[in-house]
């Protein structure tokens, strides 16, 4: 697989990453698929997908434990990215950016991941009660201590417990400018996909101009852009899509033209090319600093996602995707 460089730290990863969250959290059936998820991670690593993206809050904690099962055997094959700064309570999610907590959380993540160093440690959300420079300073001390190799920010500016929307990126840029004065940012993780393009306007170019890697979160639109979901498909209460405004029966039907466009492009590249691979290849075409991080708990889909790194879209393909209608269904 093609390799890409993340940030000034010149960290190399496979062009397509693996989002591990669905393996233990946020989607129906995640908790019952541990062995299957482990196979998916192994398959991804076999195919050159080196970046494994997790977080202490996923589960909570169970996601890092699962990834740690693989790292115990294959640490040299993987680039480990995890996150800190969010606590999962019984009723809600809260931010915690206190320096002491960040350092304790890092030690706990290292134990769960069964490794002595984290390649990319991301701030999951900014704590409104703590100056972000203090949080970032504590994270920088972890780099100096040899526990972490590089630092990143994930969807900062969004309120804890709420999915980021278009309005969050101005706050993210303000936060980035502040922490850059303390310690270099190697990567920013934020939502970007064919049906969620807000980051193209300012955040993505800002990262490109500064040599900062961009990890594209939810690159397949929570599964919608794979073309495997049908309008009216029900989701269990523990599935994040049950509360997602784009996953009502009405909005899923309204957004079918987006999937149809991806299917048309895929058909031009052969019978085995899928809409999901086109969606990921579109992201890869947005710049050499972009690494999509599709999530899955199945080895089959991990292999399909990895295959997108070899797909080269034409100017005609990109023009057709650019002309697709904007997605309907808003959080506002």
CORCORUR-V965452 format. One record per helix or strand of 2 or more residues. SS is the DSSP state (a for helix, b for strand). FROM is the first residue (numbers start at 1). LEN is the number of residues. If there is no record, write none. Layout:
ss=SS from=FROM len=LEN
ss=SS from=FROM len=LEN
This chain:
ss=b from=3 len=4
ss=b from=11 len=4
ss=b from=16 len=4
ss=a from=21 len=3
ss=a from=30 len=3
ss=a from=34 len=13
ss=b from=51 len=3
ss=a from=62 len=16
ss=b from=79 len=6
ss=b from=86 len=3
ss=b from=93 len=3
ss=a from=99 len=15
ss=b from=120 len=4
ss=a from=132 len=13
ss=b from=151 len=4
ss=a from=168 len=13
ss=b from=187 len=5
ss=a from=198 len=3
ss=a from=203 len=7
ss=b from=213 len=5
ss=a from=221 len=6
ss=a from=240 len=4
ss=a from=245 len=3
ss=a from=249 len=6
ss=a from=256 len=12
ss=a from=275 len=10
ss=b from=290 len=6
ss=a from=299 len=12
ss=a from=315 len=8
